[in-house]
Amino acid sequence: MRKIALNAIRQPANLSIDSNLMREAKGLDVNVSRAAEAGIAEAVAAEKGRLWKLENRTTMDAWNDYIDKNGIPLEEYRQF
């Protein structure tokens, strides 16, 4: 998970959040801005991972085909 820099320059944003969830968060003293930022950071990381997999699918498929046909390179030297 990406660590959020506490001293990063912040940009104001308007968000629409379920009113019951907002009331509950405030009642629990949740820092809504930080929680939203953490959620957005998680969503960005997940999307980057998804895009990386799409962009590299051909290479990964080729590597898996190679392993299926030829086995793991230098397998005889593995200690596990």
mmCIF file of the N, C-alpha and C atoms, coordinates in Angstrom:
data_MODEL
# 
_entry.id   MODEL 
# 
loop_
_atom_site.group_PDB 
_atom_site.id 
_atom_site.type_symbol 
_atom_site.label_atom_id 
_atom_site.label_alt_id 
_atom_site.label_comp_id 
_atom_site.label_asym_id 
_atom_site.label_entity_id 
_atom_site.label_seq_id 
_atom_site.pdbx_PDB_ins_code 
_atom_site.Cartn_x 
_atom_site.Cartn_y 
_atom_site.Cartn_z 
_atom_site.occupancy 
_atom_site.B_iso_or_equiv 
_atom_site.pdbx_formal_charge 
_atom_site.auth_seq_id 
_atom_site.auth_comp_id 
_atom_site.auth_asym_id 
_atom_site.auth_atom_id 
_atom_site.pdbx_PDB_model_num 
ATOM 1   N N  . MET A 1 1  ? 0.840   -1.175  0.000   1.00 0.00 ? 1  MET A N  1 
ATOM 2   C CA . MET A 1 1  ? 0.000   0.000   0.000   1.00 0.00 ? 1  MET A CA 1 
ATOM 3   C C  . MET A 1 1  ? 0.888   1.242   0.000   1.00 0.00 ? 1  MET A C  1 
ATOM 4   N N  . ARG A 1 2  ? 0.462   2.241   -0.730  1.00 0.00 ? 2  ARG A N  1 
ATOM 5   C CA . ARG A 1 2  ? 1.207   3.495   -0.846  1.00 0.00 ? 2  ARG A CA 1 
ATOM 6   C C  . ARG A 1 2  ? 1.099   4.288   0.445   1.00 0.00 ? 2  ARG A C  1 
ATOM 7   N N  . LYS A 1 3  ? 2.204   4.799   0.913   1.00 0.00 ? 3  LYS A N  1 
ATOM 8   C CA . LYS A 1 3  ? 2.199   5.642   2.099   1.00 0.00 ? 3  LYS A CA 1 
ATOM 9   C C  . LYS A 1 3  ? 1.880   7.069   1.668   1.00 0.00 ? 3  LYS A C  1 
ATOM 10  N N  . ILE A 1 4  ? 0.964   7.688   2.380   1.00 0.00 ? 4  ILE A N  1 
ATOM 11  C CA . ILE A 1 4  ? 0.541   9.040   2.055   1.00 0.00 ? 4  ILE A CA 1 
ATOM 12  C C  . ILE A 1 4  ? 1.427   10.024  2.801   1.00 0.00 ? 4  ILE A C  1 
ATOM 13  N N  . ALA A 1 5  ? 2.008   10.957  2.060   1.00 0.00 ? 5  ALA A N  1 
ATOM 14  C CA . ALA A 1 5  ? 2.883   11.962  2.664   1.00 0.00 ? 5  ALA A CA 1 
ATOM 15  C C  . ALA A 1 5  ? 2.036   12.973  3.421   1.00 0.00 ? 5  ALA A C  1 
ATOM 16  N N  . LEU A 1 6  ? 2.315   13.122  4.704   1.00 0.00 ? 6  LEU A N  1 
ATOM 17  C CA . LEU A 1 6  ? 1.549   14.052  5.520   1.00 0.00 ? 6  LEU A CA 1 
ATOM 18  C C  . LEU A 1 6  ? 1.864   15.502  5.191   1.00 0.00 ? 6  LEU A C  1 
ATOM 19  N N  . ASN A 1 7  ? 3.037   15.747  4.615   1.00 0.00 ? 7  ASN A N  1 
ATOM 20  C CA . ASN A 1 7  ? 3.429   17.119  4.292   1.00 0.00 ? 7  ASN A CA 1 
ATOM 21  C C  . ASN A 1 7  ? 3.230   17.446  2.808   1.00 0.00 ? 7  ASN A C  1 
ATOM 22  N N  . ALA A 1 8  ? 2.482   16.613  2.096   1.00 0.00 ? 8  ALA A N  1 
ATOM 23  C CA . ALA A 1 8  ? 2.228   16.856  0.674   1.00 0.00 ? 8  ALA A CA 1 
ATOM 24  C C  . ALA A 1 8  ? 1.337   18.082  0.501   1.00 0.00 ? 8  ALA A C  1 
ATOM 25  N N  . ILE A 1 9  ? 1.476   18.724  -0.633  1.00 0.00 ? 9  ILE A N  1 
ATOM 26  C CA . ILE A 1 9  ? 0.607   19.859  -0.948  1.00 0.00 ? 9  ILE A CA 1 
ATOM 27  C C  . ILE A 1 9  ? -0.798  19.312  -1.190  1.00 0.00 ? 9  ILE A C  1 
ATOM 28  N N  . ARG A 1 10 ? -1.766  19.860  -0.502  1.00 0.00 ? 10 ARG A N  1 
ATOM 29  C CA . ARG A 1 10 ? -3.140  19.391  -0.601  1.00 0.00 ? 10 ARG A CA 1 
ATOM 30  C C  . ARG A 1 10 ? -3.923  20.242  -1.586  1.00 0.00 ? 10 ARG A C  1 
ATOM 31  N N  . GLN A 1 11 ? -4.834  19.602  -2.307  1.00 0.00 ? 11 GLN A N  1 
ATOM 32  C CA . GLN A 1 11 ? -5.710  20.280  -3.250  1.00 0.00 ? 11 GLN A CA 1 
ATOM 33  C C  . GLN A 1 11 ? -7.144  20.101  -2.768  1.00 0.00 ? 11 GLN A C  1 
ATOM 34  N N  . PRO A 1 12 ? -7.884  21.181  -2.630  1.00 0.00 ? 12 PRO A N  1 
ATOM 35  C CA . PRO A 1 12 ? -9.283  21.043  -2.207  1.00 0.00 ? 12 PRO A CA 1 
ATOM 36  C C  . PRO A 1 12 ? -10.086 20.258  -3.238  1.00 0.00 ? 12 PRO A C  1 
ATOM 37  N N  . ALA A 1 13 ? -11.062 19.495  -2.751  1.00 0.00 ? 13 ALA A N  1 
ATOM 38  C CA . ALA A 1 13 ? -11.912 18.714  -3.646  1.00 0.00 ? 13 ALA A CA 1 
ATOM 39  C C  . ALA A 1 13 ? -13.328 18.685  -3.074  1.00 0.00 ? 13 ALA A C  1 
ATOM 40  N N  . ASN A 1 14 ? -14.292 18.720  -3.947  1.00 0.00 ? 14 ASN A N  1 
ATOM 41  C CA . ASN A 1 14 ? -15.687 18.575  -3.536  1.00 0.00 ? 14 ASN A CA 1 
ATOM 42  C C  . ASN A 1 14 ? -16.084 17.126  -3.748  1.00 0.00 ? 14 ASN A C  1 
ATOM 43  N N  . LEU A 1 15 ? -16.583 16.497  -2.689  1.00 0.00 ? 15 LEU A N  1 
ATOM 44  C CA . LEU A 1 15 ? -16.986 15.099  -2.764  1.00 0.00 ? 15 LEU A CA 1 
ATOM 45  C C  . LEU A 1 15 ? -18.416 14.956  -2.285  1.00 0.00 ? 15 LEU A C  1 
ATOM 46  N N  . SER A 1 16 ? -19.130 14.050  -2.881  1.00 0.00 ? 16 SER A N  1 
ATOM 47  C CA . SER A 1 16 ? -20.460 13.691  -2.395  1.00 0.00 ? 16 SER A CA 1 
ATOM 48  C C  . SER A 1 16 ? -20.329 12.374  -1.659  1.00 0.00 ? 16 SER A C  1 
ATOM 49  N N  . ILE A 1 17 ? -20.666 12.391  -0.369  1.00 0.00 ? 17 ILE A N  1 
ATOM 50  C CA . ILE A 1 17 ? -20.514 11.212  0.476   1.00 0.00 ? 17 ILE A CA 1 
ATOM 51  C C  . ILE A 1 17 ? -21.848 10.941  1.155   1.00 0.00 ? 17 ILE A C  1 
ATOM 52  N N  . ASP A 1 18 ? -22.198 9.671   1.256   1.00 0.00 ? 18 ASP A N  1 
ATOM 53  C CA . ASP A 1 18 ? -23.426 9.266   1.928   1.00 0.00 ? 18 ASP A CA 1 
ATOM 54  C C  . ASP A 1 18 ? -23.535 9.966   3.282   1.00 0.00 ? 18 ASP A C  1 
ATOM 55  N N  . SER A 1 19 ? -24.657 10.625  3.527   1.00 0.00 ? 19 SER A N  1 
ATOM 56  C CA . SER A 1 19 ? -24.814 11.435  4.741   1.00 0.00 ? 19 SER A CA 1 
ATOM 57  C C  . SER A 1 19 ? -24.756 10.594  6.012   1.00 0.00 ? 19 SER A C  1 
ATOM 58  N N  . ASN A 1 20 ? -25.282 9.371   5.970   1.00 0.00 ? 20 ASN A N  1 
ATOM 59  C CA . ASN A 1 20 ? -25.202 8.511   7.160   1.00 0.00 ? 20 ASN A CA 1 
ATOM 60  C C  . ASN A 1 20 ? -23.763 8.107   7.450   1.00 0.00 ? 20 ASN A C  1 
ATOM 61  N N  . LEU A 1 21 ? -23.023 7.807   6.401   1.00 0.00 ? 21 LEU A N  1 
ATOM 62  C CA . LEU A 1 21 ? -21.615 7.449   6.564   1.00 0.00 ? 21 LEU A CA 1 
ATOM 63  C C  . LEU A 1 21 ? -20.832 8.633   7.107   1.00 0.00 ? 21 LEU A C  1 
ATOM 64  N N  . MET A 1 22 ? -21.109 9.821   6.597   1.00 0.00 ? 22 MET A N  1 
ATOM 65  C CA . MET A 1 22 ? -20.417 11.023  7.055   1.00 0.00 ? 22 MET A CA 1 
ATOM 66  C C  . MET A 1 22 ? -20.719 11.287  8.526   1.00 0.00 ? 22 MET A C  1 
ATOM 67  N N  . ARG A 1 23 ? -21.975 11.142  8.917   1.00 0.00 ? 23 ARG A N  1 
ATOM 68  C CA . ARG A 1 23 ? -22.362 11.358  10.313  1.00 0.00 ? 23 ARG A CA 1 
ATOM 69  C C  . ARG A 1 23 ? -21.650 10.355  11.219  1.00 0.00 ? 23 ARG A C  1 
ATOM 70  N N  . GLU A 1 24 ? -21.590 9.106   10.779  1.00 0.00 ? 24 GLU A N  1 
ATOM 71  C CA . GLU A 1 24 ? -20.922 8.068   11.570  1.00 0.00 ? 24 GLU A CA 1 
ATOM 72  C C  . GLU A 1 24 ? -19.424 8.345   11.677  1.00 0.00 ? 24 GLU A C  1 
ATOM 73  N N  . ALA A 1 25 ? -18.814 8.746   10.573  1.00 0.00 ? 25 ALA A N  1 
ATOM 74  C CA . ALA A 1 25 ? -17.381 9.051   10.580  1.00 0.00 ? 25 ALA A CA 1 
ATOM 75  C C  . ALA A 1 25 ? -17.084 10.202  11.542  1.00 0.00 ? 25 ALA A C  1 
ATOM 76  N N  . LYS A 1 26 ? -17.880 11.239  11.482  1.00 0.00 ? 26 LYS A N  1 
ATOM 77  C CA . LYS A 1 26 ? -17.672 12.373  12.390  1.00 0.00 ? 26 LYS A CA 1 
ATOM 78  C C  . LYS A 1 26 ? -17.859 11.955  13.835  1.00 0.00 ? 26 LYS A C  1 
ATOM 79  N N  . GLY A 1 27 ? -18.853 11.103  14.099  1.00 0.00 ? 27 GLY A N  1 
ATOM 80  C CA . GLY A 1 27 ? -19.089 10.623  15.453  1.00 0.00 ? 27 GLY A CA 1 
ATOM 81  C C  . GLY A 1 27 ? -17.939 9.798   15.991  1.00 0.00 ? 27 GLY A C  1 
ATOM 82  N N  . LEU A 1 28 ? -17.199 9.181   15.100  1.00 0.00 ? 28 LEU A N  1 
ATOM 83  C CA . LEU A 1 28 ? -16.042 8.366   15.490  1.00 0.00 ? 28 LEU A CA 1 
ATOM 84  C C  . LEU A 1 28 ? -14.729 9.128   15.377  1.00 0.00 ? 28 LEU A C  1 
ATOM 85  N N  . ASP A 1 29 ? -14.822 10.426  15.123  1.00 0.00 ? 29 ASP A N  1 
ATOM 86  C CA . ASP A 1 29 ? -13.632 11.280  14.951  1.00 0.00 ? 29 ASP A CA 1 
ATOM 87  C C  . ASP A 1 29 ? -12.700 10.798  13.852  1.00 0.00 ? 29 ASP A C  1 
ATOM 88  N N  . VAL A 1 30 ? -13.273 10.268  12.782  1.00 0.00 ? 30 VAL A N  1 
ATOM 89  C CA . VAL A 1 30 ? -12.479 9.856   11.621  1.00 0.00 ? 30 VAL A CA 1 
ATOM 90  C C  . VAL A 1 30 ? -12.113 11.109  10.834  1.00 0.00 ? 30 VAL A C  1 
ATOM 91  N N  . ASN A 1 31 ? -10.851 11.237  10.475  1.00 0.00 ? 31 ASN A N  1 
ATOM 92  C CA . ASN A 1 31 ? -10.414 12.333  9.625   1.00 0.00 ? 31 ASN A CA 1 
ATOM 93  C C  . ASN A 1 31 ? -10.861 11.980  8.201   1.00 0.00 ? 31 ASN A C  1 
ATOM 94  N N  . VAL A 1 32 ? -11.982 12.561  7.797   1.00 0.00 ? 32 VAL A N  1 
ATOM 95  C CA . VAL A 1 32 ? -12.615 12.194  6.531   1.00 0.00 ? 32 VAL A CA 1 
ATOM 96  C C  . VAL A 1 32 ? -11.709 12.521  5.345   1.00 0.00 ? 32 VAL A C  1 
ATOM 97  N N  . SER A 1 33 ? -11.026 13.635  5.399   1.00 0.00 ? 33 SER A N  1 
ATOM 98  C CA . SER A 1 33 ? -10.118 13.990  4.293   1.00 0.00 ? 33 SER A CA 1 
ATOM 99  C C  . SER A 1 33 ? -9.028  12.951  4.132   1.00 0.00 ? 33 SER A C  1 
ATOM 100 N N  . ARG A 1 34 ? -8.411  12.545  5.237   1.00 0.00 ? 34 ARG A N  1 
ATOM 101 C CA . ARG A 1 34 ? -7.333  11.541  5.162   1.00 0.00 ? 34 ARG A CA 1 
ATOM 102 C C  . ARG A 1 34 ? -7.881  10.182  4.741   1.00 0.00 ? 34 ARG A C  1 
ATOM 103 N N  . ALA A 1 35 ? -9.074  9.852   5.240   1.00 0.00 ? 35 ALA A N  1 
ATOM 104 C CA . ALA A 1 35 ? -9.673  8.573   4.861   1.00 0.00 ? 35 ALA A CA 1 
ATOM 105 C C  . ALA A 1 35 ? -9.998  8.551   3.372   1.00 0.00 ? 35 ALA A C  1 
ATOM 106 N N  . ALA A 1 36 ? -10.530 9.658   2.859   1.00 0.00 ? 36 ALA A N  1 
ATOM 107 C CA . ALA A 1 36 ? -10.824 9.747   1.427   1.00 0.00 ? 36 ALA A CA 1 
ATOM 108 C C  . ALA A 1 36 ? -9.531  9.658   0.626   1.00 0.00 ? 36 ALA A C  1 
ATOM 109 N N  . GLU A 1 37 ? -8.502  10.343  1.077   1.00 0.00 ? 37 GLU A N  1 
ATOM 110 C CA . GLU A 1 37 ? -7.217  10.310  0.385   1.00 0.00 ? 37 GLU A CA 1 
ATOM 111 C C  . GLU A 1 37 ? -6.646  8.891   0.360   1.00 0.00 ? 37 GLU A C  1 
ATOM 112 N N  . ALA A 1 38 ? -6.757  8.187   1.486   1.00 0.00 ? 38 ALA A N  1 
ATOM 113 C CA . ALA A 1 38 ? -6.266  6.812   1.539   1.00 0.00 ? 38 ALA A CA 1 
ATOM 114 C C  . ALA A 1 38 ? -7.053  5.916   0.579   1.00 0.00 ? 38 ALA A C  1 
ATOM 115 N N  . GLY A 1 39 ? -8.360  6.111   0.527   1.00 0.00 ? 39 GLY A N  1 
ATOM 116 C CA . GLY A 1 39 ? -9.183  5.324   -0.392  1.00 0.00 ? 39 GLY A CA 1 
ATOM 117 C C  . GLY A 1 39 ? -8.859  5.604   -1.842  1.00 0.00 ? 39 GLY A C  1 
ATOM 118 N N  . ILE A 1 40 ? -8.641  6.868   -2.160  1.00 0.00 ? 40 ILE A N  1 
ATOM 119 C CA . ILE A 1 40 ? -8.285  7.236   -3.534  1.00 0.00 ? 40 ILE A CA 1 
ATOM 120 C C  . ILE A 1 40 ? -6.913  6.663   -3.891  1.00 0.00 ? 40 ILE A C  1 
ATOM 121 N N  . ALA A 1 41 ? -5.966  6.733   -2.949  1.00 0.00 ? 41 ALA A N  1 
ATOM 122 C CA . ALA A 1 41 ? -4.633  6.171   -3.199  1.00 0.00 ? 41 ALA A CA 1 
ATOM 123 C C  . ALA A 1 41 ? -4.725  4.673   -3.463  1.00 0.00 ? 41 ALA A C  1 
ATOM 124 N N  . GLU A 1 42 ? -5.575  3.984   -2.717  1.00 0.00 ? 42 GLU A N  1 
ATOM 125 C CA . GLU A 1 42 ? -5.756  2.551   -2.922  1.00 0.00 ? 42 GLU A CA 1 
ATOM 126 C C  . GLU A 1 42 ? -6.381  2.269   -4.286  1.00 0.00 ? 42 GLU A C  1 
ATOM 127 N N  . ALA A 1 43 ? -7.366  3.070   -4.680  1.00 0.00 ? 43 ALA A N  1 
ATOM 128 C CA . ALA A 1 43 ? -8.005  2.897   -5.986  1.00 0.00 ? 43 ALA A CA 1 
ATOM 129 C C  . ALA A 1 43 ? -7.022  3.160   -7.120  1.00 0.00 ? 43 ALA A C  1 
ATOM 130 N N  . VAL A 1 44 ? -6.180  4.177   -6.965  1.00 0.00 ? 44 VAL A N  1 
ATOM 131 C CA . VAL A 1 44 ? -5.172  4.493   -7.986  1.00 0.00 ? 44 VAL A CA 1 
ATOM 132 C C  . VAL A 1 44 ? -4.175  3.344   -8.113  1.00 0.00 ? 44 VAL A C  1 
ATOM 133 N N  . ALA A 1 45 ? -3.714  2.815   -6.983  1.00 0.00 ? 45 ALA A N  1 
ATOM 134 C CA . ALA A 1 45 ? -2.759  1.699   -7.019  1.00 0.00 ? 45 ALA A CA 1 
ATOM 135 C C  . ALA A 1 45 ? -3.381  0.473   -7.679  1.00 0.00 ? 45 ALA A C  1 
ATOM 136 N N  . ALA A 1 46 ? -4.645  0.191   -7.361  1.00 0.00 ? 46 ALA A N  1 
ATOM 137 C CA . ALA A 1 46 ? -5.325  -0.957  -7.966  1.00 0.00 ? 46 ALA A CA 1 
ATOM 138 C C  . ALA A 1 46 ? -5.463  -0.782  -9.474  1.00 0.00 ? 46 ALA A C  1 
ATOM 139 N N  . GLU A 1 47 ? -5.810  0.419   -9.905  1.00 0.00 ? 47 GLU A N  1 
ATOM 140 C CA . GLU A 1 47 ? -5.959  0.674   -11.345 1.00 0.00 ? 47 GLU A CA 1 
ATOM 141 C C  . GLU A 1 47 ? -4.612  0.590   -12.058 1.00 0.00 ? 47 GLU A C  1 
ATOM 142 N N  . LYS A 1 48 ? -3.552  1.107   -11.434 1.00 0.00 ? 48 LYS A N  1 
ATOM 143 C CA . LYS A 1 48 ? -2.218  0.988   -12.037 1.00 0.00 ? 48 LYS A CA 1 
ATOM 144 C C  . LYS A 1 48 ? -1.829  -0.482  -12.190 1.00 0.00 ? 48 LYS A C  1 
ATOM 145 N N  . GLY A 1 49 ? -2.139  -1.296  -11.179 1.00 0.00 ? 49 GLY A N  1 
ATOM 146 C CA . GLY A 1 49 ? -1.847  -2.723  -11.254 1.00 0.00 ? 49 GLY A CA 1 
ATOM 147 C C  . GLY A 1 49 ? -2.633  -3.403  -12.355 1.00 0.00 ? 49 GLY A C  1 
ATOM 148 N N  . ARG A 1 50 ? -3.915  -3.055  -12.472 1.00 0.00 ? 50 ARG A N  1 
ATOM 149 C CA . ARG A 1 50 ? -4.750  -3.621  -13.526 1.00 0.00 ? 50 ARG A CA 1 
ATOM 150 C C  . ARG A 1 50 ? -4.219  -3.252  -14.909 1.00 0.00 ? 50 ARG A C  1 
ATOM 151 N N  . LEU A 1 51 ? -3.843  -1.985  -15.086 1.00 0.00 ? 51 LEU A N  1 
ATOM 152 C CA . LEU A 1 51 ? -3.312  -1.542  -16.379 1.00 0.00 ? 51 LEU A CA 1 
ATOM 153 C C  . LEU A 1 51 ? -1.979  -2.203  -16.688 1.00 0.00 ? 51 LEU A C  1 
ATOM 154 N N  . TRP A 1 52 ? -1.116  -2.363  -15.661 1.00 0.00 ? 52 TRP A N  1 
ATOM 155 C CA . TRP A 1 52 ? 0.176   -3.028  -15.867 1.00 0.00 ? 52 TRP A CA 1 
ATOM 156 C C  . TRP A 1 52 ? -0.053  -4.450  -16.372 1.00 0.00 ? 52 TRP A C  1 
ATOM 157 N N  . LYS A 1 53 ? -1.000  -5.154  -15.748 1.00 0.00 ? 53 LYS A N  1 
ATOM 158 C CA . LYS A 1 53 ? -1.292  -6.531  -16.171 1.00 0.00 ? 53 LYS A CA 1 
ATOM 159 C C  . LYS A 1 53 ? -1.791  -6.573  -17.612 1.00 0.00 ? 53 LYS A C  1 
ATOM 160 N N  . LEU A 1 54 ? -2.642  -5.621  -17.982 1.00 0.00 ? 54 LEU A N  1 
ATOM 161 C CA . LEU A 1 54 ? -3.125  -5.570  -19.366 1.00 0.00 ? 54 LEU A CA 1 
ATOM 162 C C  . LEU A 1 54 ? -1.989  -5.295  -20.346 1.00 0.00 ? 54 LEU A C  1 
ATOM 163 N N  . GLU A 1 55 ? -1.142  -4.333  -20.003 1.00 0.00 ? 55 GLU A N  1 
ATOM 164 C CA . GLU A 1 55 ? -0.038  -3.946  -20.885 1.00 0.00 ? 55 GLU A CA 1 
ATOM 165 C C  . GLU A 1 55 ? 1.008   -5.047  -21.026 1.00 0.00 ? 55 GLU A C  1 
ATOM 166 N N  . ASN A 1 56 ? 1.149   -5.885  -20.010 1.00 0.00 ? 56 ASN A N  1 
ATOM 167 C CA . ASN A 1 56 ? 2.197   -6.902  -20.016 1.00 0.00 ? 56 ASN A CA 1 
ATOM 168 C C  . ASN A 1 56 ? 1.655   -8.321  -20.187 1.00 0.00 ? 56 ASN A C  1 
ATOM 169 N N  . ARG A 1 57 ? 0.391   -8.431  -20.517 1.00 0.00 ? 57 ARG A N  1 
ATOM 170 C CA . ARG A 1 57 ? -0.236  -9.751  -20.637 1.00 0.00 ? 57 ARG A CA 1 
ATOM 171 C C  . ARG A 1 57 ? 0.451   -10.630 -21.680 1.00 0.00 ? 57 ARG A C  1 
ATOM 172 N N  . THR A 1 58 ? 0.777   -10.068 -22.815 1.00 0.00 ? 58 THR A N  1 
ATOM 173 C CA . THR A 1 58 ? 1.414   -10.851 -23.879 1.00 0.00 ? 58 THR A CA 1 
ATOM 174 C C  . THR A 1 58 ? 2.735   -11.435 -23.405 1.00 0.00 ? 58 THR A C  1 
ATOM 175 N N  . THR A 1 59 ? 3.533   -10.627 -22.737 1.00 0.00 ? 59 THR A N  1 
ATOM 176 C CA . THR A 1 59 ? 4.830   -11.088 -22.232 1.00 0.00 ? 59 THR A CA 1 
ATOM 177 C C  . THR A 1 59 ? 4.643   -12.158 -21.171 1.00 0.00 ? 59 THR A C  1 
ATOM 178 N N  . MET A 1 60 ? 3.707   -11.944 -20.251 1.00 0.00 ? 60 MET A N  1 
ATOM 179 C CA . MET A 1 60 ? 3.474   -12.923 -19.186 1.00 0.00 ? 60 MET A CA 1 
ATOM 180 C C  . MET A 1 60 ? 2.950   -14.246 -19.761 1.00 0.00 ? 60 MET A C  1 
ATOM 181 N N  . ASP A 1 61 ? 2.056   -14.151 -20.739 1.00 0.00 ? 61 ASP A N  1 
ATOM 182 C CA . ASP A 1 61 ? 1.551   -15.367 -21.384 1.00 0.00 ? 61 ASP A CA 1 
ATOM 183 C C  . ASP A 1 61 ? 2.678   -16.113 -22.095 1.00 0.00 ? 61 ASP A C  1 
ATOM 184 N N  . ALA A 1 62 ? 3.559   -15.369 -22.768 1.00 0.00 ? 62 ALA A N  1 
ATOM 185 C CA . ALA A 1 62 ? 4.690   -15.998 -23.466 1.00 0.00 ? 62 ALA A CA 1 
ATOM 186 C C  . ALA A 1 62 ? 5.613   -16.689 -22.468 1.00 0.00 ? 62 ALA A C  1 
ATOM 187 N N  . TRP A 1 63 ? 5.870   -16.043 -21.337 1.00 0.00 ? 63 TRP A N  1 
ATOM 188 C CA . TRP A 1 63 ? 6.740   -16.632 -20.310 1.00 0.00 ? 63 TRP A CA 1 
ATOM 189 C C  . TRP A 1 63 ? 6.092   -17.894 -19.743 1.00 0.00 ? 63 TRP A C  1 
ATOM 190 N N  . ASN A 1 64 ? 4.803   -17.843 -19.460 1.00 0.00 ? 64 ASN A N  1 
ATOM 191 C CA . ASN A 1 64 ? 4.110   -19.019 -18.934 1.00 0.00 ? 64 ASN A CA 1 
ATOM 192 C C  . ASN A 1 64 ? 4.126   -20.159 -19.940 1.00 0.00 ? 64 ASN A C  1 
ATOM 193 N N  . ASP A 1 65 ? 3.963   -19.860 -21.220 1.00 0.00 ? 65 ASP A N  1 
ATOM 194 C CA . ASP A 1 65 ? 4.047   -20.891 -22.253 1.00 0.00 ? 65 ASP A CA 1 
ATOM 195 C C  . ASP A 1 65 ? 5.440   -21.515 -22.285 1.00 0.00 ? 65 ASP A C  1 
ATOM 196 N N  . TYR A 1 66 ? 6.466   -20.668 -22.154 1.00 0.00 ? 66 TYR A N  1 
ATOM 197 C CA . TYR A 1 66 ? 7.841   -21.169 -22.138 1.00 0.00 ? 66 TYR A CA 1 
ATOM 198 C C  . TYR A 1 66 ? 8.041   -22.132 -20.965 1.00 0.00 ? 66 TYR A C  1 
ATOM 199 N N  . ILE A 1 67 ? 7.577   -21.738 -19.787 1.00 0.00 ? 67 ILE A N  1 
ATOM 200 C CA . ILE A 1 67 ? 7.724   -22.584 -18.597 1.00 0.00 ? 67 ILE A CA 1 
ATOM 201 C C  . ILE A 1 67 ? 6.975   -23.905 -18.789 1.00 0.00 ? 67 ILE A C  1 
ATOM 202 N N  . ASP A 1 68 ? 5.773   -23.840 -19.355 1.00 0.00 ? 68 ASP A N  1 
ATOM 203 C CA . ASP A 1 68 ? 4.995   -25.064 -19.600 1.00 0.00 ? 68 ASP A CA 1 
ATOM 204 C C  . ASP A 1 68 ? 5.727   -26.016 -20.535 1.00 0.00 ? 68 ASP A C  1 
ATOM 205 N N  . LYS A 1 69 ? 6.391   -25.476 -21.544 1.00 0.00 ? 69 LYS A N  1 
ATOM 206 C CA . LYS A 1 69 ? 7.075   -26.302 -22.541 1.00 0.00 ? 69 LYS A CA 1 
ATOM 207 C C  . LYS A 1 69 ? 8.469   -26.735 -22.096 1.00 0.00 ? 69 LYS A C  1 
ATOM 208 N N  . ASN A 1 70 ? 9.184   -25.867 -21.389 1.00 0.00 ? 70 ASN A N  1 
ATOM 209 C CA . ASN A 1 70 ? 10.598  -26.111 -21.093 1.00 0.00 ? 70 ASN A CA 1 
ATOM 210 C C  . ASN A 1 70 ? 10.927  -26.277 -19.618 1.00 0.00 ? 70 ASN A C  1 
ATOM 211 N N  . GLY A 1 71 ? 9.994   -26.001 -18.747 1.00 0.00 ? 71 GLY A N  1 
ATOM 212 C CA . GLY A 1 71 ? 10.273  -26.051 -17.312 1.00 0.00 ? 71 GLY A CA 1 
ATOM 213 C C  . GLY A 1 71 ? 10.944  -24.757 -16.861 1.00 0.00 ? 71 GLY A C  1 
ATOM 214 N N  . ILE A 1 72 ? 11.214  -24.705 -15.570 1.00 0.00 ? 72 ILE A N  1 
ATOM 215 C CA . ILE A 1 72 ? 11.829  -23.512 -14.985 1.00 0.00 ? 72 ILE A CA 1 
ATOM 216 C C  . ILE A 1 72 ? 13.323  -23.517 -15.292 1.00 0.00 ? 72 ILE A C  1 
ATOM 217 N N  . PRO A 1 73 ? 13.855  -22.394 -15.821 1.00 0.00 ? 73 PRO A N  1 
ATOM 218 C CA . PRO A 1 73 ? 15.299  -22.339 -16.099 1.00 0.00 ? 73 PRO A CA 1 
ATOM 219 C C  . PRO A 1 73 ? 16.110  -22.587 -14.826 1.00 0.00 ? 73 PRO A C  1 
ATOM 220 N N  . LEU A 1 74 ? 17.162  -23.368 -14.949 1.00 0.00 ? 74 LEU A N  1 
ATOM 221 C CA . LEU A 1 74 ? 18.078  -23.684 -13.851 1.00 0.00 ? 74 LEU A CA 1 
ATOM 222 C C  . LEU A 1 74 ? 17.388  -24.373 -12.683 1.00 0.00 ? 74 LEU A C  1 
ATOM 223 N N  . GLU A 1 75 ? 16.294  -25.069 -12.967 1.00 0.00 ? 75 GLU A N  1 
ATOM 224 C CA . GLU A 1 75 ? 15.521  -25.715 -11.901 1.00 0.00 ? 75 GLU A CA 1 
ATOM 225 C C  . GLU A 1 75 ? 16.358  -26.702 -11.097 1.00 0.00 ? 75 GLU A C  1 
ATOM 226 N N  . GLU A 1 76 ? 17.309  -27.330 -11.748 1.00 0.00 ? 76 GLU A N  1 
ATOM 227 C CA . GLU A 1 76 ? 18.111  -28.317 -11.027 1.00 0.00 ? 76 GLU A CA 1 
ATOM 228 C C  . GLU A 1 76 ? 18.966  -27.704 -9.919  1.00 0.00 ? 76 GLU A C  1 
ATOM 229 N N  . TYR A 1 77 ? 19.153  -26.393 -9.949  1.00 0.00 ? 77 TYR A N  1 
ATOM 230 C CA . TYR A 1 77 ? 19.964  -25.720 -8.923  1.00 0.00 ? 77 TYR A CA 1 
ATOM 231 C C  . TYR A 1 77 ? 19.130  -25.105 -7.799  1.00 0.00 ? 77 TYR A C  1 
ATOM 232 N N  . ARG A 1 78 ? 17.792  -25.234 -7.891  1.00 0.00 ? 78 ARG A N  1 
ATOM 233 C CA . ARG A 1 78 ? 16.935  -24.652 -6.854  1.00 0.00 ? 78 ARG A CA 1 
ATOM 234 C C  . ARG A 1 78 ? 17.130  -25.378 -5.544  1.00 0.00 ? 78 ARG A C  1 
ATOM 235 N N  . GLN A 1 79 ? 17.099  -24.645 -4.444  1.00 0.00 ? 79 GLN A N  1 
ATOM 236 C CA . GLN A 1 79 ? 17.261  -25.201 -3.112  1.00 0.00 ? 79 GLN A CA 1 
ATOM 237 C C  . GLN A 1 79 ? 15.918  -25.467 -2.425  1.00 0.00 ? 79 GLN A C  1 
ATOM 238 N N  . PHE A 1 80 ? 14.832  -25.223 -3.096  1.00 0.00 ? 80 PHE A N  1 
ATOM 239 C CA . PHE A 1 80 ? 13.503  -25.406 -2.478  1.00 0.00 ? 80 PHE A CA 1 
ATOM 240 C C  . PHE A 1 80 ? 12.582  -26.186 -3.392  1.00 0.00 ? 80 PHE A C  1 
# 
